[in-house]
Amino acid sequence: MADAPDDYRAHQETYAAFNKLVTFSLLWIVVLLASMALGLVGGLSILGLLLGVGGSIALLIGFAVLS
């Protein structure tokens, strides 16, 4: 029982990391779906490509800075 606070702290860190991973995954799926919709349905393939690549890079940089 002496290391219960350490276990709780480790659990909080794991939960925070998992929460960031799920948030990143959901946002990346939204960016990809939006860029696919622009490219396929909207007929703006160049804009869809730029949104997909730029949005993915922005998400990677954003979540790297937040870590």
C-alpha positions as CSV (number, residue, x, y, z in Angstrom):
1,M,0.0,0.0,0.0
2,A,3.0,2.3,0.4
3,D,3.3,2.9,-3.4
4,A,-0.4,3.6,-4.0
5,P,0.3,7.3,-4.9
6,D,2.9,6.2,-7.4
7,D,0.4,3.8,-9.0
8,Y,-2.1,6.5,-9.2
9,R,0.3,9.0,-10.8
10,A,1.4,6.3,-13.3
11,H,-2.3,5.7,-14.1
12,Q,-2.9,9.4,-14.7
13,E,0.1,9.7,-17.0
14,T,-1.1,6.6,-19.0
15,Y,-4.6,8.0,-19.2
16,A,-3.4,11.4,-20.4
17,A,-1.2,9.8,-23.1
18,F,-4.0,7.6,-24.3
19,N,-6.3,10.6,-24.4
20,K,-3.9,12.5,-26.6
21,L,-3.6,9.4,-28.9
22,V,-7.3,9.1,-29.3
23,T,-7.8,12.8,-29.9
24,F,-5.0,12.8,-32.5
25,S,-6.5,9.8,-34.2
26,L,-10.0,11.3,-34.4
27,L,-8.7,14.6,-35.7
28,W,-6.5,12.9,-38.3
29,I,-9.5,10.9,-39.6
30,V,-11.6,14.1,-39.8
31,V,-8.8,15.8,-41.8
32,L,-8.4,12.8,-44.2
33,L,-12.2,12.5,-44.7
34,A,-12.5,16.2,-45.4
35,S,-9.6,16.2,-47.9
36,M,-11.1,13.1,-49.6
37,A,-14.5,14.8,-49.8
38,L,-12.9,17.8,-51.4
39,G,-10.9,15.7,-53.9
40,L,-13.6,13.2,-54.9
41,V,-17.0,14.9,-54.4
42,G,-16.0,18.6,-54.6
43,G,-13.8,18.2,-57.6
44,L,-11.0,20.3,-56.0
45,S,-8.3,17.7,-56.0
46,I,-5.3,20.1,-55.5
47,L,-7.0,21.8,-52.6
48,G,-7.9,18.4,-51.1
49,L,-4.3,17.2,-51.4
50,L,-3.0,20.4,-49.8
51,L,-5.5,20.1,-47.0
52,G,-4.6,16.5,-46.4
53,V,-0.9,17.0,-46.4
54,G,-0.9,20.3,-44.6
55,G,-3.5,19.2,-42.0
56,S,-1.5,16.0,-41.3
57,I,1.7,18.0,-40.8
58,A,-0.1,20.6,-38.7
59,L,-1.6,17.9,-36.4
60,L,1.8,16.2,-36.0
61,I,3.5,19.4,-35.1
62,G,0.7,20.5,-32.8
63,F,0.6,17.3,-30.9
64,A,4.5,17.1,-30.7
65,V,4.5,20.6,-29.2
66,L,1.8,19.8,-26.7
67,S,3.6,16.8,-25.4
